[in-house]
Amino acid sequence: MGKIRKVHGFIFALAFVSFTVFIGQGCTDQNLVNSGLLKTASGGSVDNSGSLEHAVPPPLYNLGLNLSGIAYWNNVAVFSDMAMAANGNNGRWDGGNSEAPLDSGGNPTAPSWTGITADYASGNYAVSWDGTGTLTSNTDTMGPVTVTQNNGVQHNSATLVHVQKRNAWITFNTTPPITNIHIVAPASETYPGSYFMKDYITRIRGFSTLRFMDALNIDNPSVKNWSERTWPNEGSRAAQGGFAYEDIIALANLLGKDIWINVPGYATDDYVCRMARLFKYGEPGDKSNAPCNPTAPSSAPAGAIALNPNSRIYLEYSNEVWGGIWVNRQLIQDMADGKTVTPSVIAQQALANSSLPWPSDPTQKMLGLTKILEKRSSDIFKNVFGSRKAQVKFIFNVQCVWPDGATPGFNFITAAYGPVSNFADYFAVAPYFDVTDDSFTASVNSIFANFTNPVLDFNPSTGSSIASYLKADLNMANLHNLPVIAYEGGQGLAGASNLASKTAAQTDPRMYTMYQRYYSIWDQVIGKDHLFNHYGYIGGSSQWGSWGLIENGEDMGSQKWDALMSLARIPGDANQDGVVNDSDCAIVKANMGRTGMWWMQGDFNHDGRVDAADMAIVNKYTSGSLCQ
């Protein structure tokens, strides 16, 4: 609860948290094609001939995805071990009205309960724990417990029969002493060679980059020293630090994806150094908080798993510190004002250096200190990565609707250290699209009329349009020789007024067309090859917004999800593995003749059914045998 998301410069509380477009048959606005605003694979008209000639796939958008964290307001099943998603009302395990006391392994040391809000598939889950304590489920059936002894330690195992229920909690009670708790999904539901759910991997592998801002719980400023980060052997990732960095490395290495990671706002210099060493060398460090040496270790740590050298790291300091609503913003303001001592020695030295051009205005001084901390993070990472420093790309996060707000910070860092492009690689914005005024949300029709003009107008006559904002962003980025990318974006309807129409707009077929129009504007102004990270992966609709591409883990698609698939995937690539072949043919054949279908079920032309036209698309772009 209480997460904040901004849209077009407005603030809402959030409880959940040149490019070619493939134009399908049925739901695409043909007027966009006729006007030349949406391009086709050939640069001309849409091919509706159903030709079975093999074709070169159209150029694809570089689309990334903001991944969800472990929290009770979303239901994404990430890890094959449910215990890694344990999350009560007050902490990982709850005892009464507060978090239960935990041992060094994340196990409760007092009677407690926890809940799993993730939408796990039905099946028999292998439950196990050590100790003479008990573990029971209030919601699922657990079979008899088998007890064995191993070197004097009692080991317990049982089978949990789980039945998938939409938006249902799975709850567990425990009485210590208990350690080493696991609730492991069937092998059929686990992605081979990993500890992630198969469905999770299948869905996210269609995106080029994975951003972990929410997954790292980055808006929680309590993580300061390396000892406070999430450790992979300490249970649930609902901890204050979110995912373990080892989880991110495992995902990147499994999928060969680029990653986007955020440095905690209150992290020490040593924290940043050890973070870099973990990604470069697989060195986990320890909890001593000893000073970090950036030089390479003499030998690889035992069992080290480093990030593969082909996955790019987008590195961002904190998150939207220019936004006055954020805890991290106030924390940095307090450091700039001298109310709080910054944990960064580098920043302390900079604040004490009277030769630096520190402004007298408190807000501008805060922005200058932010740039010091951003530069510090970039410098440390690139120093640790050494000859591989090009693998690390540092981000300057700028408010899309007010790029001039970045000018004081840019001026400060330029005067102090030289051109921004010497240590930053990208100018990142969040071009959410929303109605220009809440009066336009009175009906679904008025929402889409306002989206069409002026919000998503290709040649706007006013400044209240995505095209206008992006052009201003591009002009500012060009002043500093930085390319533009998007750290977040998507539709941004939120607020309690006219909630029914805002919610209905999410599932209206016109949302699909608006998304294609939106990204076509991104292509025209910025370019399809420039990374755009959609926000976000999964989440329900409420007055706080409808941010998820899908609402529930059981959803096979949506207007928003399928629009992104039409832009980022080869036509016919149902399973998102990057190639069209017999596997995709099998999906189409299994759903042939069915209605109410989505891209991942074989409906590539977005007409709501799987039929011969979809099979023709598979055959047109297949790298294997023809689909019969």
Salt bridges, closest charged atoms under 4 A:
ASP47 OD2 - LYS620 NZ 2.46
ASP81 OD2 - HIS182 ND1 2.64
GLU99 OE2 - ARG92 NE 3.83
ASP130 OD1 - HIS155 ND1 2.73
ASP140 OD2 - HIS162 ND1 2.74
ASP199 OD2 - ARG203 NE 2.81
ASP214 OD1 - LYS3 NZ 3.39
ASP219 OD2 - LYS3 NZ 2.76
GLU234 OE2 - LYS287 NZ 2.35
GLU246 OE1 - ARG229 NH1 2.72
ASP247 OD2 - ARG237 NE 2.78
ASP269 OD1 - ARG376 NH1 2.96
GLU283 OE1 - ARG277 NE 2.50
GLU316 OE1 - ARG211 NH2 2.95
GLU320 OE2 - LYS6 NZ 2.44
GLU374 OE1 - LYS371 NZ 3.09
ASP379 OD2 - LYS375 NZ 2.62
ASP425 OD2 - LYS382 NZ 2.88
ASP438 OD1 - LYS502 NZ 3.10
GLU488 OE1 - ARG5 NH1 2.25
GLU488 OE1 - LYS6 NZ 3.18
GLU488 OE2 - ARG211 NH1 2.96
ASP508 OD1 - ARG510 NE 2.98
ASP523 OD2 - LYS39 NZ 2.98
ASP529 OD1 - HIS530 NE2 3.97
ASP555 OD1 - ARG166 NH2 2.89
ASP562 OD2 - HIS606 ND1 3.95
ASP573 OD2 - ARG569 NH2 3.21
ASP607 OD2 - ARG609 NH2 3.51
ASP611 OD2 - ARG609 NE 2.89
